[in-house]
Amino acid sequence: MDLKEIKQILKLMDTHGLTEFTLEKDDEKLVLRRDLIGTVPQQIVQAAPMMAAAPVMAPAPVEAASALAEDNNFITIESPMVGTFYSAASPDSEPYIQVGQSVGPETTVCIIEAMKIMNEIKAEVSGTIEQVCVQNGQAIEFGQALFKARPA
């Protein structure tokens, strides 16, 4: 199951007010659980055969919003999972994406390490990167803004 399918399932869960979803296929098991505490959803994602899931912490409070963040002309590329953000394939490599660079839907923009698995994240949009919203090695949350892009 790819990240796009998981995103679609999460949107369906939101739309229909579901708090839990389980899918077993061959030797893989996907469990999505949403516990509502106040108004901040917490997600638990379990993927791959019999791997333990870790609860997702609530997003860190947003500090002062920049003018760029308030500009509605930008597309936000969000994290499809909880993990650690890496801008390059290795510490010695150049970053996948830099400010001013054009991206397409299949352009790899970063890696997110989750449960010791390195997941390449695609832009899924076309445009020009205007802002990198997170730092290399930073712990990130599901749905957290990774990049801001001006649509092509």
C-alpha positions, 0 to 999 in steps of 0.5 A: 500500500502506498502513501497516496492510498493511506492519505485517501483512507485518512480523508475518508475516515475524516469525512465519515467520522470513523475512529478506527480502520483496519485492512489486512492484505496478504502478509501486511496489516494496516491499522489507523486509529484516531482518538479525539482528545479535545479538538486535536486528533491523535493518529496511530499508524501501524504498517507492515507485518506485525510491527508495533505502532507508536502514538503520534504526539499533538503538533507543536504550537505554531510560532509567529506566522510568516507572510509566506505562510499566510499567502493563499497562493501557495500549495503546502506539501505536507508530511504523510506520516510521523517520523524524522525529516531528511532533506537528502539521501545521506549526510554527504548528499545534496538536498533533494529540493532547494528553494527556487527549484521546480517540482512535479508530482513524481519529484522526490522532495525528501525522506521520512524515516518511520520505524527504521524505514526510509520513505521517499516522499513525492511532491504530488504537486507541480510548482516551484519550492518557495520555502522549506518549513522543517529542518534536516533531522527534525521530528515531524508529525502527520500533516505537518507542512514540509514545503511551500510551493508556488503552483506551476 
